[in-house]
Amino acid sequence: MINALKRNRFIWLLNLSLLFSGIAACELKENGKKQITNDSDKQTDFSYDLKNPDAIYRLPKSLGEISGISYLEKDKIACIQDEKAIIYVFDLNKAKVISEHHFGKDGDFEDIAIVNNDAFALRSDGTLFKVENFLKKGKKTIKIKTSLSQKNDTEGLVYDQKTNSLYIACKASPSMNKENIYKGFKAIYRFDLKTKALIEKPVFLIDLSSVDNQKYSGVASKFFTETAIKLKLSDGSSFYPSGIAIHPLFTENIFIISNNGKVLIVMNKLGDIIEIHKLDKLLFAQPEGISFSENGDLFISNEGKNGTATLLKFKANQSNRIKPKVDNEKN
């Protein structure tokens, strides 16, 4: 009897959602410019045409679960996948993996960052693995446990040269304790490479309402969100950071992608969201990795998701660069 009631309630909610979908269509038609994040007026400061990659690289089966990338050197990308403790070096000119570098036991590795001759691999439970001189035979792996845990589901990692730190983006819980839960936000933490310690207060908090409200608005969107929460299908947001990168030329601009919702946001170092762009699901089947070359070319990797994993390259439009933002960083 109870199961029947639950089933009937679900069917009622489903039918009601179909009704509201018609309302949503009207809302989008009436207020399209205000609701869609990648309007033309939003793109005037954006230097990448995310609908038209300059190159698409099909990755080998070994990288079918590619979860993170970091630009290594001229025309080479360091890649990691979420099942093996292996750093793969992908050559863009040869369009193939040219070397593999094992660094420990297999695990759920989500991202990678290159710092000089060393590589840092991030596991989903917040553990870092420093692989010293990872391209050489005499490499050494150091395991670094942080205060982050599996509940945070750490998925994004990037090196910030200005602060000599690693930024760690959390896909799940933004908090590490009950006192500071940061409800309604996603968190990015800073690991100081000089002190070899994680700063236990987030360096950035992403306001989910700022992201979601600029995607769609209105009664239909509100209904869908509330319905998903009641059915425990969502926490009310469609933004879950899966990759993070810092622009090499405009270093105050931080790019963060989310596979859920297929969104890319650009944030400054004050924590303000300055750009929001929807990603075409046909191009971005499962965006998990993001990185830049030294000249500003953008790379985004996609897991296979029942197909071939890909690496997309977007050349920066020199006449339409992202404008530098004034950096009055918080103390």
N, C-alpha and C positions, 0 to 999 in steps of 0.2 A: 504493500500500500504506500509506504513511504517513498520507495523508488519510483512508483507511478506518479506521485505528486511532484517529485523532483523533475521527472521527465516532462510532465505537463507544464511545469513552470518554465523549463528551458525552452519548450516549444513556443510558449507565450512570449517569452523574451525575444526569441528569434523572429517571430512574426512581427513583433513591435519594432524590432530593429530594421526589418525590411521596409516598414512604413516610414520610419525616420530617414531611411536612405534616400527616399524621394525628397524629403525636406532638405537633406544635406546637398542634394544636387542643385536644388533651387538656391540654397545659400551660396554655393560656390559660383553659380551663374551670376547672382546679384552682387557678390562682394569678392570676386576672384582676386583682384589685385591686392586686397588686404589679407587674404587668407593663405595664398600660396607663397612659400618662402622664396622661391627662386624666380621672382618677378624680374622684369627687365631693369627696373629701377634698383633692385638689389644687386644686380650683376655689374653695375658700372665700375665698381672698384675691384672686381674679381678678375683674375688674370688667367683662368683656366676654363676651357670649354669642356665640361664634364660629360657632355653628350657625344663628343667626338674625340676619342683618344688618338694620339699621334702614332701609337704602336700598341699592338696587343700580342703578348707573348703567351703561348700555350705551355704550361709547365708540365714536367714529367710526373708519372704516377707517384714517385717518391715524395712529391710536394703536393699531392692531392689534398692534404689536410693543412696546407700552408696557413700559419696563424700570425706571422710577423715578419717584417722586413726592415732592413736598415741599409742605407746606401753606404757602400764600402769604399770604393775608389772609382776612378774613371771607368764607366760602363760595366760596373760590377755591383751586384746586390747580394748582401748576406741575408739568407732566409732561414726560417725555423718552422717546424711543423709541430702540431700538438700531441704527437705520440712518441717522437724519438728525440734523444739528446744528441742531436746532430745539427751542426751549422752547415748549410749548403751555400756554396758560392755560385751564383748564377751570372753568366757572362751575357750581356745584352747584345753584343756584336755576333757572338756565336749562337745565341739563343738556346743555350743549354747549360746544365750544371757542369762546372769544370773541376770542382773539388768538394769533398765532404770532410768535416772535422768533428769527430766524436768527442764528447766532453763529460760523459757520466752515464748514470742509469736513466732509462727511459722514464718519461713523466708527461704531465699535461702542461707543456710549454706554450706560452701564449704570445710572447713578443721578444724582440732582440734589439739591443742598442750597441753600437760600436763606439768605443772611446779609445782613440789612438790605436795601439796594437792589441787592445783587449776587447773582448766581447762580453756583454752581460745578457744572460737569458733569464726571462721572468716566468716563473711557474704560477699556476692559477691560485695557489695558496699563499702568495705573497713572498715566496722564497726567491732570492736572486742567486744566480750562479755566475761568478766572475771567471772567465776563461782567459787567463793571461797568455799573451802571444799566441792567440788561437790559430793562426795560420802556420805556425811552426811545429816541428815534431816535439820540441821540449815544452809544449804548453802545459799549464797547470790550472786545475779547476778548484775554486774556493767557493764553498757553499755559505751563503749569508742569509740567516733567518731574520725576518723583520717582524714587526708587531701585527702586520696584516695577516689575514687568514683566508680559508676557503670561503667563508661567508662574504668576504669582500669580492671574491672572484676577480682577481687582478688580471687585466687583459692588455693594457697599453703600457708601453715603455719607450722613453725617449731621453736622450742626453741633452742637457742644457749647458752649453759651454760657458755662458755668462755667470752662472751660479755654481759651476762645477758639480752639478747634481743630476740625478736621474728622476724624472717625473713618472709616477706610477698611477695609471688610471684604473679605477675600480668599476667593474661592470655591475656589480650587485650592491651590497650594503655599503653606504658611505662612511659608516662609523666603525670605531674599534672598541667602544665601550658604551655602557648604558646611559652615561651622563650626557654624551653628545651624539645624538642619533642623526642629526642633519636631515630630518625628514623633508622630502620634496627636492632633494639635491642628489647629484652624483659627485663623487669626490676624486680629486687628484692629490696624491701625496708626494713629498719630496724626500729623496734619499741623498744625503750629503756625502759625497765621495771623499771629502777631506776628513771628516770625523767618522766616516763609515757608520752612520746612524740614520735611522728614519725619523724625520720630524713628525711627531705624532698629532699635529694639527694640520688639516688639509691646507695645501698651498693654494688650491683653487676649489671652489664649489660651483658646480654647474646648476643653475636654477632651471629645473625641468619645466616649470610653467613658462619660462621665457622661450624655450624650444617648442613646446607643444602648442602654446597659444598662437604662435606665428605660423603653424602649419595649417590648422583648421580652427574655426571658431563657430559658435552657435549652439543651439539647443541639441542638434543631432549629434555633434561631436561630444557634447557633455553626456548625452544619454549613452553613447557607445562606451565611453570611458567608465561611467558608473556601472554599466552592465558587466564589463570585463572585470572590474574589481570585485563585484558581487559573485561572479563565477570563478573568482580566483585565477583568472587567466592573465592578469596583468596587475602591476602596482599603480596603474594609472598613467604611465608614461610609455612612450615608444622609443625612448632614447637610452641606449645602453652602450657606453663606450667600448669599442673593440680595438681601436688603434689610435695612436697619438703621434704627432710630428710637429717640429718647430721649423718655420720657414727660415732658410739659411741667410737670406738677404734682409728680410724684415723680421728680425728675431723676436719682436714683440707679438707676432702672430702665431698662435698655436692652433693647429688643425686637428680635429677629433672626428673620427667616423663612428657610425653605429650601424651594425648590420640590421638590428631591429629598427624598423621604420625607414631604413635606407636613407640616412641623413648624414651630411657632413656639416659641421659647424666650425667657424673660425672665432677664436676667443683671444682677447688681449691679456696682458699680464696683470691687469687690474681685475680680471675675472669677468669682464663684460663680453657678451656675445655680440660680435660685430657682423657676422655673416651666417646665414643658414641656407643650405642647398640640399634639395632632394636629389637622390641618386636613382638613375634608371635601373630598375631591377633586371632588365635584360642584359645590361652591361655589368652590373654589380650584383652577381648572383649571391655572393656572401662576402662582403668586404671585411677583411680582418686586419690587414697590414697597410701601413701608410708611411712614406718616407720621401725625402727630397734629395736631389743631387745638389752639388755645390753651387750650380748656376740657377737653381730654382725650379728645375723640372720636377713635376709631381709624379709619384708612383703609388699605385694602390693595388694590392693583391686580393684575389678572391679565392676562397676554398672551392673545391670542385662541385660540391652539392649535386650529386648524381651526374656529374659531368667532369670536364677537364678544368683544373684550376688555371687561373689566368693572372697575368701581371700586366696592368695597364699603365701606359706612359702618357702624360699630358705636358706638353711644352708650354712654358709660360709665354703669354702674349706680351711682348715687350712694350707695346703701346697702351696696354691696359693693365698695368701692374697694380697689385694691392697697395694702397697707400699706407705708408708707415704711420703707426699710431704713437702718440706721445706716451712715453712710459714713465708714469709717476707711481712706481711700485709701492705697494703697501709695506710698512715696516713689519 
